[in-house]
Amino acid sequence: MGERDIHVPVLLERCLELLAPALDRTGALHLDATLGLGGHAEAVLLAHPQVRLLGLDRDTQALRLAGQRLAPFADRTRLVHAVYDELEDVLDGEGLDGIDGALFDLGVSSMQLDDADRGFAYAQDAPLDMRMDQTRGVTAAEVVNTYSHGDLARVLRVYGEEKFASRIAQAILRERAKGELSSSARLAELVRDSIPAPARRTGGHPAKRTFQALRIEVNGELAVLERALPAALDALKPGGRMVVLSYHSLEDRLVKQAIAGRTRSTVPVELPFEPPGSEPALQVLTRGAELPDAAEVAANPRAASVRLRAVERKPATDGKQDSR
């Protein structure tokens, strides 16, 4: 499969290492909440011959390709077309009471970036779509052609952390007054021309932040993540572990907050001890966010911005291993 050759799972060995204690259990169930092309999932299934996989993805093309890749493990896999904030409904529908391992590999996938027709990449001309699930939702073209100046500027400033959001929004409004703006190449050109020349010389492609912002808006990525993280943490069985890979500060901030809210003690600081039963149910497995090393980035340039965080639901206090 050609797609396999271009897809290098990010921080694969570290993910496997962190998940292993939770998945080395009889009948363990692993959730891949962002299945993509199935690289992480395939490695998990190979490393743990008894593990069952529940794979979710909102992209129907990704599900099809991942299904081909994971065909040798068909008796241990269940692939579902769903966004990861639908996890509770999926678990209920599958009759599952919890998960042992979970992986979230956030952001846009290699396949989506490399498929010019999807409109995610500013370096290739394509219709402005940017939907991860092409069966529903508004497109990036609808956003740039219908949002007011204020709403466009807000999206670019908040989701893209773009300093020149107002100038770019104004350029978009001028352009669409001449006719519908539907080309990713034309949008990238507008953004470049809206940013002062000195600012264009640093920070990579000048359209990078705008395209990120539009993608997040189109797919509701941050709102979906904010709903999904608590659901996944609640679904972890005792001894279960979750690993999250995020690729920009907005994602990582939400992950950090969700984990902190479940791992921080609620006992008043003036109390000299922690009463039995009041300890947090979860514990952090990483010291802050782990970054890729130089070898990882050299092998997979898309790993350059990744931040990894992991958490574990503490094992049952009676010392018995949960083997569900």
FENHU-V774154 format. One record per backbone hydrogen bond with DSSP energy under -1.0 kcal/mol. CO is the residue of the C=O (numbers start at 1). NH is the residue of the N-H. Records with the same first field share a line. If there is no record, write none. Layout:
CO->NH / NH
This chain:
11->15
12->16
13->17
14->18
15->19
16->20
19->22 / 23
20->24
23->25
25->28
28->52
29->100 / 101
30->54
31->103
32->56
35->38
38->42
39->43
40->44
41->45
42->46
43->47
44->48
48->51
52->30
53->78
54->32
55->80
56->35
57->82
59->63
60->64
61->65
62->66
63->67
64->68
65->69
66->70
70->73
71->74
73->76
76->53
78->55
80->57 / 82
83->86
84->87
86->90
87->91
88->92
89->93
90->94
91->96
92->95
99->237
100->241
101->31
102->243
103->33
104->245
109->113
110->114
111->115
114->116
115->118
116->119
118->130
126->184
127->129
128->141
129->140
133->136
139->143
140->144
141->145
142->146
143->147
148->152
149->153
150->154
151->155
152->156
153->157
154->158
155->159
156->162
162->165
164->168
165->169
166->170
167->171
168->172
169->173
170->174
171->175
172->176
173->177
175->178
182->128
183->187
184->188
185->189
186->190
187->191
188->192
189->193
190->194
196->200
205->208
207->211
208->212
209->213
210->214
211->215
212->216
213->217
214->218
215->219
216->221
220->224
221->225
222->226
223->227
224->228
225->229
228->232
229->233
230->234
231->235
235->99
237->240
240->313
241->102
242->311
243->104
244->309
245->106
246->307
248->252
249->253
250->254
251->255
252->256
253->257
254->258
255->259
256->260
257->261
259->262 / 263
260->264
262->282
268->271
275->278
281->314
283->312
286->288
290->308
293->297
294->298
295->299
296->300
300->303
301->304
303->306
307->246
308->290
309->244
310->285
311->242
312->283
313->239
316->319
